[in-house]
Structures are given as structure tokens and as C-alpha cells.
Amino acid sequence: MSGYGCKPICCPPQYCVRDSYYQRAIPVIHPVVTINRQNIIDVPQHYYQPISRNVVVNQGFQGQGYSAQGFLGRGYRM
């Protein structure tokens, strides 16, 4: 001990902490839901139905002065 006849004072220890960090992979799952929509849109589709009709035209009496080109047309002579 020391030569002074006193007891030495012992202080509590001081700690110096050296932190170090290391990476560790932790899986984080993010669910993604894909929704496939089928939207129905009404689109008119036109159909044409041909109809034939027979029409009889009575042109009356075709005398002189009337030709196929019309009344008093080129076929008329005076």
C-alpha cells in the first residue's frame, strides 16, 4: 500500500462501449393482388335485310307522240 497510511479510494469502473452494427436480412412480404376485369360494352351490330318487290306500273295508252324517251321527246315527229 501507500506510505501515507491512508486507504486508497477505488472508483467504480468506467465503461467505454464500442457499438458495431451488422445487417441481417428480414423478409418483409408485400402481397400484390392482380384483378383481371372483363368489362362488357354493348356495341350495335347492324344487319340489312334486302327485300324485293314487284311493282306493276300501268302507263296507259301509248299512242303517237310518246316514245321511250318521254312524252314529246326525241321520238316525236311532226
Contacts in CASP RR format, 6 or more apart in sequence:
PFRMAT RR
TARGET T0000
AUTHOR 0000-0000-0000
METHOD contacts of the structure
MODEL  1
MSGYGCKPICCPPQYCVRDSYYQRAIPVIHPVVTINRQNIIDVPQHYYQP
ISRNVVVNQGFQGQGYSAQGFLGRGYRM
1 7 0 8 1.000
1 8 0 8 1.000
2 8 0 8 1.000
64 76 0 8 1.000
65 71 0 8 1.000
65 72 0 8 1.000
65 73 0 8 1.000
65 75 0 8 1.000
65 76 0 8 1.000
66 72 0 8 1.000
66 76 0 8 1.000
67 73 0 8 1.000
67 74 0 8 1.000
67 75 0 8 1.000
67 76 0 8 1.000
69 75 0 8 1.000
END
